[in-house]
Amino acid sequence: MPILVAYAGDDGSTRETAESISSYLAEDFPPTKVLPLTDVNPSVIPTYTAIVIGSTIHDTQWLPNAIAFLHDNSTALAEVPIYAFSVGAPAAMPKFIQGQWQKSEEKKIAQAIEKELKVKHPVLRGHKLFNENVEKEHAGRYTRAFFTRCGDHFGDAGNWKDVQKWAKKVAEDLRKPREKQGNGD
């Protein structure tokens, strides 16, 4: 069965990240399939070997359609290994708070994902926050003012080596034998 890499994004960064993850996973687990979340047929979710779901981050949250997808399909998603990625802009933050900001945002998003999955046992096997390209002209007035005042770190902050490293970790995790999780049924 294929691995699905699905994404919700309002720019090309999230799609590019999904395609990159898919290409790395395909080296170990062909075939893979990349789809926007809006094109995913929920009835076929259980047929995938695993699902990697990603979203652009706005105001430290996944996009509403990504959260709705998790919520609406939590039962089907509980049947397959789930990994998640987020595409945001922690590298655009001033250097003195980048690491702390990224860890905090990564943890908050992973907790929100698990909450939407609404299951008693952990389903989310991993979450990673990646940096994206942040163009000054696409940032809001307050964001531009904040970044300018604190160090102005606009531009391409994506790190494709981080994407590759995380995709390889996902592949390693999928190779491990797993006992059926749940309540012992």
OpenMM code with the backbone's topology and positions (N, CA, C; nanometers):
from openmm import Vec3, app, unit

residues = "MET PRO ILE LEU VAL ALA TYR ALA GLY ASP ASP GLY SER THR ARG GLU THR ALA GLU SER ILE SER SER TYR LEU ALA GLU ASP PHE PRO PRO THR LYS VAL LEU PRO LEU THR ASP VAL ASN PRO SER VAL ILE PRO THR TYR THR ALA ILE VAL ILE GLY SER THR ILE HIS ASP THR GLN TRP LEU PRO ASN ALA ILE ALA PHE LEU HIS ASP ASN SER THR ALA LEU ALA GLU VAL PRO ILE TYR ALA PHE SER VAL GLY ALA PRO ALA ALA MET PRO LYS PHE ILE GLN GLY GLN TRP GLN LYS SER GLU GLU LYS LYS ILE ALA GLN ALA ILE GLU LYS GLU LEU LYS VAL LYS HIS PRO VAL LEU ARG GLY HIS LYS LEU PHE ASN GLU ASN VAL GLU LYS GLU HIS ALA GLY ARG TYR THR ARG ALA PHE PHE THR ARG CYS GLY ASP HIS PHE GLY ASP ALA GLY ASN TRP LYS ASP VAL GLN LYS TRP ALA LYS LYS VAL ALA GLU ASP LEU ARG LYS PRO ARG GLU LYS GLN GLY ASN GLY ASP".split()
positions = [
    Vec3(0.0832, -0.1187, 0.0000),
    Vec3(0.0000, 0.0000, 0.0000),
    Vec3(0.0877, 0.1251, 0.0000),
    Vec3(0.0410, 0.2299, -0.0605),
    Vec3(0.1214, 0.3523, -0.0651),
    Vec3(0.1207, 0.4288, 0.0669),
    Vec3(0.2153, 0.5177, 0.0781),
    Vec3(0.2176, 0.6145, 0.1873),
    Vec3(0.1613, 0.7436, 0.1310),
    Vec3(0.0673, 0.8026, 0.2029),
    Vec3(0.0073, 0.9285, 0.1615),
    Vec3(0.0759, 1.0434, 0.2337),
    Vec3(0.1156, 1.1437, 0.1582),
    Vec3(0.1656, 1.2685, 0.2152),
    Vec3(0.0656, 1.3753, 0.1728),
    Vec3(-0.0133, 1.4224, 0.2684),
    Vec3(-0.1199, 1.5194, 0.2405),
    Vec3(-0.0858, 1.6511, 0.3087),
    Vec3(-0.1288, 1.7596, 0.2473),
    Vec3(-0.0912, 1.8898, 0.3012),
    Vec3(-0.2024, 1.9919, 0.2836),
    Vec3(-0.1998, 2.0907, 0.3717),
    Vec3(-0.2866, 2.2080, 0.3620),
    Vec3(-0.1946, 2.3284, 0.3654),
    Vec3(-0.2027, 2.4101, 0.2632),
    Vec3(-0.1144, 2.5253, 0.2596),
    Vec3(-0.1659, 2.6324, 0.1673),
    Vec3(-0.1328, 2.7539, 0.2003),
    Vec3(-0.1770, 2.8649, 0.1175),
    Vec3(-0.0613, 2.9258, 0.0392),
    Vec3(0.0497, 2.8548, 0.0372),
    Vec3(0.1632, 2.8975, -0.0439),
    Vec3(0.2352, 2.7720, -0.0925),
    Vec3(0.3405, 2.7887, -0.1670),
    Vec3(0.4104, 2.6737, -0.2222),
    Vec3(0.5022, 2.6021, -0.1263),
    Vec3(0.5374, 2.6634, -0.0145),
    Vec3(0.6332, 2.6029, 0.0784),
    Vec3(0.5843, 2.4703, 0.1347),
    Vec3(0.4584, 2.4636, 0.1727),
    Vec3(0.4054, 2.3408, 0.2324),
    Vec3(0.3968, 2.2303, 0.1276),
    Vec3(0.3529, 2.2638, 0.0073),
    Vec3(0.3475, 2.1655, -0.1017),
    Vec3(0.4882, 2.1145, -0.1325),
    Vec3(0.5848, 2.2044, -0.1430),
    Vec3(0.7227, 2.1643, -0.1711),
    Vec3(0.7773, 2.0737, -0.0610),
    Vec3(0.7455, 2.1044, 0.0627),
    Vec3(0.7900, 2.0207, 0.1743),
    Vec3(0.7261, 1.8826, 0.1648),
    Vec3(0.5965, 1.8765, 0.1350),
    Vec3(0.5268, 1.7482, 0.1191),
    Vec3(0.5893, 1.6663, 0.0063),
    Vec3(0.6179, 1.7297, -0.1054),
    Vec3(0.6785, 1.6590, -0.2186),
    Vec3(0.8175, 1.6075, -0.1839),
    Vec3(0.8924, 1.6855, -0.1092),
    Vec3(1.0256, 1.6437, -0.0681),
    Vec3(1.0185, 1.5239, 0.0269),
    Vec3(0.9304, 1.5304, 0.1253),
    Vec3(0.9117, 1.4178, 0.2180),
    Vec3(0.8724, 1.2933, 0.1398),
    Vec3(0.7794, 1.3085, 0.0482),
    Vec3(0.7336, 1.1962, -0.0331),
    Vec3(0.8485, 1.1331, -0.1117),
    Vec3(0.9320, 1.2153, -0.1724),
    Vec3(1.0416, 1.1599, -0.2527),
    Vec3(1.1402, 1.0823, -0.1660),
    Vec3(1.1675, 1.1309, -0.0453),
    Vec3(1.2578, 1.0581, 0.0435),
    Vec3(1.1942, 0.9288, 0.0938),
    Vec3(1.0670, 0.9323, 0.1280),
    Vec3(0.9989, 0.8108, 0.1736),
    Vec3(0.9898, 0.7070, 0.0624),
    Vec3(0.9736, 0.7521, -0.0613),
    Vec3(0.9612, 0.6605, -0.1751),
    Vec3(1.0879, 0.5784, -0.1960),
    Vec3(1.2011, 0.6274, -0.1483),
    Vec3(1.3253, 0.5510, -0.1597),
    Vec3(1.3166, 0.4206, -0.0809),
    Vec3(1.2453, 0.4216, 0.0314),
    Vec3(1.2325, 0.3035, 0.1171),
    Vec3(1.0954, 0.2374, 0.1083),
    Vec3(0.9940, 0.3146, 0.0779),
    Vec3(0.8563, 0.2655, 0.0797),
    Vec3(0.7795, 0.3093, -0.0451),
    Vec3(0.8215, 0.2624, -0.1629),
    Vec3(0.7424, 0.3009, -0.2799),
    Vec3(0.6106, 0.2237, -0.2815),
    Vec3(0.5051, 0.2746, -0.3340),
    Vec3(0.4935, 0.4094, -0.3876),
    Vec3(0.4460, 0.5063, -0.2795),
    Vec3(0.4631, 0.6325, -0.3062),
    Vec3(0.4062, 0.7368, -0.2209),
    Vec3(0.3138, 0.8212, -0.3069),
    Vec3(0.2264, 0.8924, -0.2398),
    Vec3(0.1290, 0.9756, -0.3102),
    Vec3(0.1208, 1.1092, -0.2375),
    Vec3(0.1230, 1.2195, -0.3107),
    Vec3(0.1125, 1.3533, -0.2526),
    Vec3(-0.0187, 1.4148, -0.2985),
    Vec3(-0.0982, 1.4616, -0.2011),
    Vec3(-0.2269, 1.5245, -0.2322),
    Vec3(-0.2523, 1.6433, -0.1408),
    Vec3(-0.3199, 1.7453, -0.1922),
    Vec3(-0.3731, 1.8466, -0.1008),
    Vec3(-0.4792, 1.7795, -0.0131),
    Vec3(-0.4910, 1.8199, 0.1111),
    Vec3(-0.5911, 1.7591, 0.2006),
    Vec3(-0.7312, 1.7633, 0.1414),
    Vec3(-0.7608, 1.8670, 0.0658),
    Vec3(-0.8946, 1.8800, 0.0066),
    Vec3(-0.9234, 1.7706, -0.0953),
    Vec3(-0.8196, 1.7026, -0.1457),
    Vec3(-0.8384, 1.5962, -0.2446),
    Vec3(-0.8339, 1.4561, -0.1843),
    Vec3(-0.8144, 1.4451, -0.0536),
    Vec3(-0.8061, 1.3136, 0.0111),
    Vec3(-0.9463, 1.2568, 0.0293),
    Vec3(-0.9647, 1.1335, -0.0165),
    Vec3(-1.0914, 1.0627, 0.0009),
    Vec3(-1.0858, 0.9905, 0.1359),
    Vec3(-1.1629, 1.0347, 0.2350),
    Vec3(-1.1562, 0.9734, 0.3684),
    Vec3(-1.1849, 0.8232, 0.3699),
    Vec3(-1.2622, 0.7739, 0.2758),
    Vec3(-1.2970, 0.6313, 0.2773),
    Vec3(-1.1775, 0.5414, 0.2472),
    Vec3(-1.0713, 0.5948, 0.1879),
    Vec3(-0.9549, 0.5117, 0.1569),
    Vec3(-0.8397, 0.5310, 0.2557),
    Vec3(-0.8593, 0.6109, 0.3573),
    Vec3(-0.7534, 0.6340, 0.4568),
    Vec3(-0.6982, 0.5028, 0.5125),
    Vec3(-0.7822, 0.4057, 0.5514),
    Vec3(-0.7275, 0.2819, 0.6088),
    Vec3(-0.6446, 0.1973, 0.5118),
    Vec3(-0.6482, 0.2278, 0.3827),
    Vec3(-0.5719, 0.1484, 0.2859),
    Vec3(-0.4258, 0.1909, 0.2752),
    Vec3(-0.3895, 0.3012, 0.3365),
    Vec3(-0.2514, 0.3482, 0.3271),
    Vec3(-0.1630, 0.2802, 0.4306),
    Vec3(-0.0370, 0.2616, 0.3962),
    Vec3(0.0617, 0.2077, 0.4895),
    Vec3(0.0833, 0.3047, 0.6048),
    Vec3(0.0873, 0.4323, 0.5730),
    Vec3(0.1029, 0.5402, 0.6715),
    Vec3(0.0560, 0.6688, 0.6053),
    Vec3(0.0290, 0.7680, 0.6892),
    Vec3(-0.0103, 0.8988, 0.6380),
    Vec3(0.0745, 1.0050, 0.7069),
    Vec3(0.1289, 1.0927, 0.6248),
    Vec3(0.2025, 1.2089, 0.6734),
    Vec3(0.1165, 1.3294, 0.6374),
    Vec3(0.0771, 1.4050, 0.7386),
    Vec3(-0.0117, 1.5196, 0.7175),
    Vec3(0.0626, 1.6465, 0.7561),
    Vec3(0.0523, 1.7473, 0.6710),
    Vec3(0.1203, 1.8723, 0.6999),
    Vec3(0.0325, 1.9928, 0.6769),
    Vec3(0.0701, 2.1010, 0.7418),
    Vec3(-0.0039, 2.2258, 0.7269),
    Vec3(0.0892, 2.3446, 0.7428),
    Vec3(0.0535, 2.4499, 0.6735),
    Vec3(0.1140, 2.5796, 0.6972),
    Vec3(0.0696, 2.6262, 0.8355),
    Vec3(0.1532, 2.7028, 0.9017),
    Vec3(0.1213, 2.7581, 1.0329),
    Vec3(0.0821, 2.9044, 1.0180),
    Vec3(-0.0299, 2.9379, 1.0778),
    Vec3(-0.0721, 3.0780, 1.0882),
    Vec3(-0.1068, 3.1036, 1.2336),
    Vec3(-0.0477, 3.2040, 1.2918),
    Vec3(-0.0715, 3.2379, 1.4322),
    Vec3(-0.0501, 3.1176, 1.5232),
    Vec3(0.0579, 3.0472, 1.5020),
    Vec3(0.0991, 2.9278, 1.5772),
    Vec3(-0.0028, 2.8153, 1.5744),
    Vec3(-0.0816, 2.8061, 1.4703),
    Vec3(-0.1807, 2.6985, 1.4567),
    Vec3(-0.1818, 2.6455, 1.3137),
    Vec3(-0.2253, 2.5203, 1.3006),
    Vec3(-0.2504, 2.4666, 1.1678),
    Vec3(-0.3664, 2.5427, 1.1048),
    Vec3(-0.3756, 2.5352, 0.9734),
    Vec3(-0.4872, 2.5982, 0.9028),
    Vec3(-0.6182, 2.5308, 0.9435),
    Vec3(-0.7281, 2.6036, 0.9455),
    Vec3(-0.8567, 2.5466, 0.9881),
    Vec3(-0.8983, 2.4215, 0.9104),
    Vec3(-0.8728, 2.4164, 0.7793),
    Vec3(-0.9135, 2.2972, 0.7043),
    Vec3(-0.8303, 2.1746, 0.7424),
    Vec3(-0.7062, 2.1941, 0.7865),
    Vec3(-0.6245, 2.0816, 0.8321),
    Vec3(-0.6749, 2.0293, 0.9663),
    Vec3(-0.7069, 2.1191, 1.0573),
    Vec3(-0.7635, 2.0792, 1.1870),
    Vec3(-0.8970, 2.0084, 1.1660),
    Vec3(-0.9802, 2.0610, 1.0783),
    Vec3(-1.1104, 1.9986, 1.0501),
    Vec3(-1.0915, 1.8587, 0.9918),
    Vec3(-0.9912, 1.8405, 0.9064),
    Vec3(-0.9647, 1.7083, 0.8487),
    Vec3(-0.9309, 1.6078, 0.9581),
    Vec3(-0.8442, 1.6466, 1.0511),
    Vec3(-0.8086, 1.5578, 1.1626),
    Vec3(-0.9315, 1.5229, 1.2454),
    Vec3(-1.0071, 1.6235, 1.2801),
    Vec3(-1.1257, 1.6058, 1.3639),
    Vec3(-1.2292, 1.5160, 1.2952),
    Vec3(-1.2598, 1.5467, 1.1711),
    Vec3(-1.3647, 1.4744, 1.0990),
    Vec3(-1.3270, 1.3312, 1.0641),
    Vec3(-1.1980, 1.3019, 1.0552),
    Vec3(-1.1531, 1.1696, 1.0120),
    Vec3(-1.0725, 1.0967, 1.1185),
    Vec3(-1.0910, 1.1342, 1.2441),
    Vec3(-1.0090, 1.0776, 1.3517),
    Vec3(-1.0237, 0.9264, 1.3642),
    Vec3(-1.1414, 0.8731, 1.3419),
    Vec3(-1.1612, 0.7279, 1.3528),
    Vec3(-1.0806, 0.6545, 1.2464),
    Vec3(-1.0894, 0.6990, 1.1230),
    Vec3(-1.0135, 0.6353, 1.0145),
    Vec3(-0.8635, 0.6548, 1.0340),
    Vec3(-0.8230, 0.7718, 1.0788),
    Vec3(-0.6810, 0.7996, 1.0989),
    Vec3(-0.6211, 0.7147, 1.2105),
    Vec3(-0.7026, 0.6696, 1.3043),
    Vec3(-0.6536, 0.5850, 1.4137),
    Vec3(-0.6104, 0.4473, 1.3640),
    Vec3(-0.6472, 0.4132, 1.2410),
    Vec3(-0.6163, 0.2813, 1.1854),
    Vec3(-0.4793, 0.2730, 1.1192),
    Vec3(-0.4137, 0.3864, 1.0980),
    Vec3(-0.2849, 0.3863, 1.0283),
    Vec3(-0.1838, 0.4713, 1.1053),
    Vec3(-0.0550, 0.4437, 1.0866),
    Vec3(0.0462, 0.5296, 1.1489),
    Vec3(0.0356, 0.6719, 1.0935),
    Vec3(0.0386, 0.7695, 1.1831),
    Vec3(0.0261, 0.9100, 1.1450),
    Vec3(0.1516, 0.9861, 1.1875),
    Vec3(0.2033, 1.0627, 1.0948),
    Vec3(0.3129, 1.1553, 1.1202),
    Vec3(0.2646, 1.2919, 1.0738),
    Vec3(0.3181, 1.3961, 1.1322),
    Vec3(0.2731, 1.5302, 1.0948),
    Vec3(0.3925, 1.6236, 1.0809),
    Vec3(0.3760, 1.7184, 0.9911),
    Vec3(0.4755, 1.8236, 0.9782),
    Vec3(0.4042, 1.9571, 0.9663),
    Vec3(0.4734, 2.0585, 1.0078),
    Vec3(0.4219, 2.1946, 1.0008),
    Vec3(0.5259, 2.2802, 0.9307),
    Vec3(0.4782, 2.3805, 0.8600),
    Vec3(0.5680, 2.4715, 0.7901),
    Vec3(0.5390, 2.6117, 0.8411),
    Vec3(0.6364, 2.6676, 0.9106),
    Vec3(0.6189, 2.7986, 0.9716),
    Vec3(0.7430, 2.8834, 0.9566),
    Vec3(0.7551, 2.9794, 1.0429),
    Vec3(0.8638, 3.0760, 1.0273),
    Vec3(0.9466, 3.0998, 1.1529),
    Vec3(0.9792, 2.9968, 1.2312),
    Vec3(1.0601, 3.0248, 1.3496),
    Vec3(1.1985, 3.0807, 1.3162),
    Vec3(1.2539, 3.0464, 1.2007),
    Vec3(1.3865, 3.0987, 1.1653),
    Vec3(1.3824, 3.2474, 1.1323),
    Vec3(1.2628, 3.2989, 1.1089),
    Vec3(1.2500, 3.4423, 1.0825),
    Vec3(1.2517, 3.5227, 1.2121),
    Vec3(1.2401, 3.4530, 1.3232),
    Vec3(1.2416, 3.5209, 1.4524),
    Vec3(1.3836, 3.5672, 1.4838),
    Vec3(1.3969, 3.6646, 1.5701),
    Vec3(1.5310, 3.7063, 1.6118),
    Vec3(1.6086, 3.5872, 1.6683),
    Vec3(1.7355, 3.5813, 1.6384),
    Vec3(1.8175, 3.4653, 1.6748),
    Vec3(1.8105, 3.4293, 1.8227),
    Vec3(1.7992, 3.5280, 1.9092),
    Vec3(1.8023, 3.4991, 2.0524),
    Vec3(1.6803, 3.4216, 2.1016),
    Vec3(1.5732, 3.4131, 2.0225),
    Vec3(1.4563, 3.3350, 2.0652),
    Vec3(1.4182, 3.2241, 1.9675),
    Vec3(1.4941, 3.2042, 1.8592),
    Vec3(1.4575, 3.1048, 1.7584),
    Vec3(1.4397, 2.9647, 1.8146),
    Vec3(1.5404, 2.9137, 1.8844),
    Vec3(1.5345, 2.7768, 1.9348),
    Vec3(1.4196, 2.7552, 2.0312),
    Vec3(1.4046, 2.8457, 2.1251),
    Vec3(1.2964, 2.8352, 2.2232),
    Vec3(1.1605, 2.8454, 2.1538),
    Vec3(1.1482, 2.9371, 2.0611),
    Vec3(1.0224, 2.9568, 1.9889),
    Vec3(0.9858, 2.8303, 1.9108),
    Vec3(1.0840, 2.7717, 1.8404),
    Vec3(1.0569, 2.6536, 1.7596),
    Vec3(1.0132, 2.5361, 1.8464),
    Vec3(1.0828, 2.5121, 1.9571),
    Vec3(1.0452, 2.4018, 2.0459),
    Vec3(0.9056, 2.4220, 2.1033),
    Vec3(0.8767, 2.5425, 2.1451),
    Vec3(0.7457, 2.5737, 2.2019),
    Vec3(0.6351, 2.5555, 2.0984),
    Vec3(0.6577, 2.6061, 1.9779),
    Vec3(0.5570, 2.5960, 1.8721),
    Vec3(0.5370, 2.4507, 1.8298),
    Vec3(0.6465, 2.3756, 1.8182),
    Vec3(0.6393, 2.2350, 1.7798),
    Vec3(0.5555, 2.1558, 1.8806),
    Vec3(0.5797, 2.1783, 2.0095),
    Vec3(0.5066, 2.1083, 2.1149),
    Vec3(0.3584, 2.1461, 2.1140),
    Vec3(0.3297, 2.2740, 2.1027),
    Vec3(0.1909, 2.3211, 2.1026),
    Vec3(0.1127, 2.2610, 1.9858),
    Vec3(0.1733, 2.2584, 1.8691),
    Vec3(0.1049, 2.2055, 1.7505),
    Vec3(0.0826, 2.0553, 1.7639),
    Vec3(0.1828, 1.9813, 1.8105),
    Vec3(0.1673, 1.8367, 1.8286),
    Vec3(0.0539, 1.8063, 1.9264),
    Vec3(0.0445, 1.8822, 2.0343),
    Vec3(-0.0644, 1.8621, 2.1305),
    Vec3(-0.2000, 1.8912, 2.0673),
    Vec3(-0.2089, 1.9944, 1.9853),
    Vec3(-0.3349, 2.0274, 1.9178),
    Vec3(-0.3743, 1.9180, 1.8193),
    Vec3(-0.2769, 1.8607, 1.7502),
    Vec3(-0.3044, 1.7518, 1.6560),
    Vec3(-0.3586, 1.6315, 1.7316),
    Vec3(-0.2918, 1.5931, 1.8390),
    Vec3(-0.3368, 1.4774, 1.9170),
    Vec3(-0.4762, 1.4998, 1.9737),
    Vec3(-0.5058, 1.6202, 2.0154),
    Vec3(-0.6391, 1.6516, 2.0674),
    Vec3(-0.7449, 1.6300, 1.9593),
    Vec3(-0.7172, 1.6731, 1.8382),
    Vec3(-0.8142, 1.6580, 1.7291),
    Vec3(-0.8307, 1.5133, 1.6861),
    Vec3(-0.7284, 1.4314, 1.7072),
    Vec3(-0.7395, 1.2905, 1.6696),
    Vec3(-0.8323, 1.2132, 1.7627),
    Vec3(-0.8603, 1.2673, 1.8801),
    Vec3(-0.9640, 1.2165, 1.9719),
    Vec3(-0.9577, 1.0664, 1.9999),
    Vec3(-0.8423, 1.0129, 2.0247),
    Vec3(-0.8333, 0.8712, 2.0569),
    Vec3(-0.7682, 0.8536, 2.1930),
    Vec3(-0.7918, 0.7361, 2.2521),
    Vec3(-0.7423, 0.7109, 2.3873),
    Vec3(-0.5936, 0.6777, 2.3903),
    Vec3(-0.5424, 0.6243, 2.2813),
    Vec3(-0.4001, 0.5912, 2.2772),
    Vec3(-0.3296, 0.6812, 2.1759),
    Vec3(-0.1989, 0.7000, 2.1921),
    Vec3(-0.1280, 0.7884, 2.1002),
    Vec3(-0.1288, 0.7342, 1.9577),
    Vec3(-0.1628, 0.8163, 1.8645),
    Vec3(-0.1635, 0.7793, 1.7237),
    Vec3(-0.0534, 0.8543, 1.6498),
    Vec3(-0.0288, 0.9756, 1.6907),
    Vec3(0.0713, 1.0586, 1.6249),
    Vec3(0.2099, 1.0065, 1.6609),
    Vec3(0.2813, 0.9569, 1.5619),
    Vec3(0.4129, 0.8982, 1.5871),
    Vec3(0.5261, 0.9993, 1.5797),
    Vec3(0.4971, 1.1150, 1.5266),
    Vec3(0.6018, 1.2157, 1.5186),
    Vec3(0.5506, 1.3435, 1.4566),
    Vec3(0.6094, 1.4537, 1.4983),
    Vec3(0.5756, 1.5845, 1.4421),
    Vec3(0.7039, 1.6652, 1.4290),
    Vec3(0.7149, 1.7388, 1.3186),
    Vec3(0.8320, 1.8234, 1.2965),
    Vec3(0.7879, 1.9560, 1.2374),
    Vec3(0.8457, 2.0621, 1.2888),
    Vec3(0.8214, 2.1967, 1.2375),
    Vec3(0.9383, 2.2363, 1.1479),
    Vec3(0.9065, 2.2682, 1.0234),
    Vec3(1.0077, 2.3122, 0.9276),
    Vec3(0.9927, 2.4613, 0.9013),
    Vec3(1.1028, 2.5225, 0.8641),
    Vec3(1.1020, 2.6644, 0.8291),
    Vec3(1.0618, 2.6824, 0.6837),
    Vec3(1.0043, 2.7967, 0.6554),
    Vec3(0.9604, 2.8261, 0.5196),
    Vec3(1.0218, 2.9557, 0.4703),
    Vec3(0.9947, 2.9826, 0.3473),
    Vec3(1.0342, 3.1082, 0.2860),
    Vec3(0.9378, 3.2167, 0.3328),
    Vec3(0.9889, 3.3196, 0.3972),
    Vec3(0.9050, 3.4295, 0.4453),
    Vec3(0.9464, 3.5566, 0.3724),
    Vec3(0.8623, 3.6003, 0.2832),
    Vec3(0.8907, 3.7221, 0.2076),
    Vec3(0.8322, 3.8424, 0.2797),
    Vec3(0.9085, 3.9473, 0.2844),
    Vec3(0.8673, 4.0683, 0.3552),
    Vec3(0.7346, 4.1209, 0.3027),
    Vec3(0.7150, 4.1166, 0.1714),
    Vec3(0.5914, 4.1709, 0.1135),
    Vec3(0.4676, 4.0871, 0.1461),
    Vec3(0.4861, 3.9623, 0.1906),
    Vec3(0.3728, 3.8772, 0.2279),
    Vec3(0.3408, 3.8835, 0.3767),
    Vec3(0.4287, 3.9435, 0.4528),
    Vec3(0.4070, 3.9536, 0.5977),
    Vec3(0.3135, 4.0702, 0.6277),
    Vec3(0.2362, 4.0546, 0.7320),
    Vec3(0.1467, 4.1616, 0.7745),
    Vec3(0.2239, 4.2799, 0.8307),
    Vec3(0.1563, 4.3892, 0.8467),
    Vec3(0.2178, 4.5130, 0.8941),
    Vec3(0.2855, 4.4936, 1.0301),
    Vec3(0.2172, 4.4271, 1.1233),
    Vec3(0.2734, 4.4081, 1.2574),
    Vec3(0.3932, 4.3135, 1.2546),
    Vec3(0.3839, 4.2088, 1.1726),
    Vec3(0.4958, 4.1157, 1.1605),
    Vec3(0.6175, 4.1866, 1.1031),
    Vec3(0.5975, 4.2650, 0.9988),
    Vec3(0.7087, 4.3402, 0.9393),
    Vec3(0.7713, 4.4348, 1.0418),
    Vec3(0.6871, 4.5035, 1.1162),
    Vec3(0.7385, 4.5979, 1.2166),
    Vec3(0.8177, 4.5243, 1.3242),
    Vec3(0.7638, 4.4105, 1.3714),
    Vec3(0.8323, 4.3330, 1.4750),
    Vec3(0.9667, 4.2828, 1.4243),
    Vec3(0.9671, 4.2207, 1.3066),
    Vec3(1.0910, 4.1652, 1.2533),
    Vec3(1.1935, 4.2741, 1.2243),
    Vec3(1.1484, 4.3858, 1.1734),
    Vec3(1.2399, 4.4958, 1.1443),
    Vec3(1.3024, 4.5477, 1.2734),
    Vec3(1.2206, 4.5608, 1.3755),
    Vec3(1.2695, 4.6110, 1.5041),
    Vec3(1.3654, 4.5120, 1.5707),
    Vec3(1.3393, 4.3813, 1.5507),
    Vec3(1.4176, 4.2795, 1.6218),
    Vec3(1.5260, 4.2118, 1.5376),
    Vec3(1.5380, 4.2470, 1.4117),
    Vec3(1.6481, 4.1861, 1.3377),
    Vec3(1.6206, 4.1540, 1.1922),
    Vec3(1.4977, 4.1630, 1.1446),
    Vec3(1.4651, 4.1498, 1.0024),
    Vec3(1.5243, 4.0255, 0.9384),
    Vec3(1.4666, 3.9093, 0.9644),
    Vec3(1.5152, 3.7823, 0.9116),
    Vec3(1.4227, 3.7263, 0.8038),
    Vec3(1.3867, 3.8070, 0.7072),
    Vec3(1.3025, 3.7593, 0.5979),
    Vec3(1.3879, 3.6847, 0.4963),
    Vec3(1.3225, 3.6038, 0.4116),
    Vec3(1.3906, 3.5309, 0.3048),
    Vec3(1.3651, 3.3824, 0.3178),
    Vec3(1.4396, 3.3026, 0.2411),
    Vec3(1.4205, 3.1582, 0.2402),
    Vec3(1.4941, 3.0970, 0.3582),
    Vec3(1.4185, 3.0451, 0.4529),
    Vec3(1.4765, 2.9840, 0.5726),
    Vec3(1.4630, 2.8323, 0.5691),
    Vec3(1.4112, 2.7785, 0.4589),
    Vec3(1.3913, 2.6344, 0.4479),
    Vec3(1.5231, 2.5595, 0.4557),
    Vec3(1.5224, 2.4455, 0.5206),
    Vec3(1.6408, 2.3624, 0.5314),
    Vec3(1.6040, 2.2233, 0.4824),
    Vec3(1.6373, 2.1942, 0.3576),
    Vec3(1.5969, 2.0673, 0.2974),
    Vec3(1.6696, 1.9492, 0.3591),
    Vec3(1.7853, 1.9723, 0.4197),
    Vec3(1.8531, 1.8627, 0.4901),
    Vec3(1.7721, 1.8200, 0.6122),
    Vec3(1.7084, 1.9153, 0.6797),
    Vec3(1.6208, 1.8809, 0.7925),
    Vec3(1.5017, 1.7982, 0.7458),
    Vec3(1.4461, 1.8337, 0.6308),
    Vec3(1.3327, 1.7588, 0.5754),
    Vec3(1.3766, 1.6161, 0.5445),
    Vec3(1.4911, 1.6016, 0.4797),
    Vec3(1.5420, 1.4690, 0.4461),
    Vec3(1.5680, 1.3864, 0.5723),
    Vec3(1.6314, 1.4477, 0.6704),
    Vec3(1.6630, 1.3777, 0.7959),
    Vec3(1.5353, 1.3282, 0.8636),
    Vec3(1.4320, 1.4136, 0.8694),
    Vec3(1.3069, 1.3735, 0.9333),
    Vec3(1.2373, 1.2634, 0.8537),
    Vec3(1.2363, 1.2738, 0.7213),
    Vec3(1.1738, 1.1697, 0.6386),
    Vec3(1.2441, 1.0357, 0.6592),
    Vec3(1.3746, 1.0381, 0.6726),
    Vec3(1.4494, 0.9143, 0.6985),
    Vec3(1.4131, 0.8573, 0.8357),
    Vec3(1.3910, 0.9437, 0.9351),
    Vec3(1.3468, 0.8967, 1.0676),
    Vec3(1.2096, 0.8308, 1.0581),
    Vec3(1.1213, 0.8897, 0.9790),
    Vec3(0.9883, 0.8307, 0.9587),
    Vec3(1.0031, 0.6929, 0.8955),
    Vec3(1.0870, 0.6811, 0.7933),
    Vec3(1.1089, 0.5523, 0.7274),
    Vec3(1.1644, 0.4492, 0.8255),
    Vec3(1.2605, 0.4899, 0.9082),
    Vec3(1.3158, 0.3989, 1.0094),
    Vec3(1.2074, 0.3530, 1.1060),
    Vec3(1.1240, 0.4456, 1.1495),
    Vec3(1.0165, 0.4117, 1.2420),
    Vec3(0.9185, 0.3136, 1.1782),
    Vec3(0.8877, 0.3325, 1.0517),
    Vec3(0.7933, 0.2434, 0.9833),
    Vec3(0.8501, 0.1030, 0.9642),
    Vec3(0.9819, 0.0899, 0.9599),
    Vec3(1.0433, -0.0424, 0.9457),
    Vec3(1.0378, -0.1230, 1.0750),
    Vec3(1.0216, -0.0555, 1.1881),
    Vec3(1.0186, -0.1251, 1.3170),
    Vec3(0.8895, -0.2056, 1.3295),
    Vec3(0.8998, -0.3293, 1.3802),
    Vec3(0.7762, -0.4045, 1.4044),
    Vec3(0.6976, -0.3401, 1.5184),
    Vec3(0.5682, -0.3389, 1.5052),
    Vec3(0.4812, -0.2762, 1.6060),
    Vec3(0.3769, -0.3754, 1.6521),
    Vec3(0.3523, -0.3713, 1.7816),
    Vec3(0.2382, -0.4443, 1.8344),
    Vec3(0.1155, -0.3588, 1.8128),
    Vec3(0.0014, -0.4230, 1.7979),
    Vec3(-0.1237, -0.3484, 1.7818),
    Vec3(-0.1463, -0.2664, 1.9071),
    Vec3(-0.1620, -0.1345, 1.8884),
    Vec3(-0.1878, -0.0486, 2.0027),
    Vec3(-0.3365, -0.0489, 2.0312),
    Vec3(-0.3694, -0.0119, 2.1490),
    Vec3(-0.5113, -0.0022, 2.1824),
    Vec3(-0.5373, -0.0539, 2.3211),
    Vec3(-0.6602, -0.0993, 2.3414),
    Vec3(-0.7001, -0.1399, 2.4759),
    Vec3(-0.6950, -0.2906, 2.4949),
    Vec3(-0.6180, -0.3616, 2.4105),
    Vec3(-0.6021, -0.5048, 2.4293),
    Vec3(-0.7019, -0.5895, 2.3542),
    Vec3(-0.7894, -0.5312, 2.2766),
    Vec3(-0.8873, -0.6105, 2.2000),
    Vec3(-0.8208, -0.6907, 2.0914),
] * unit.nanometer
topology = app.Topology()
chain = topology.addChain("A")
for resn in residues:
    res = topology.addResidue(resn, chain)
    for name in ("N", "CA", "C"):
        topology.addAtom(name, app.Element.getBySymbol(name[0]), res)
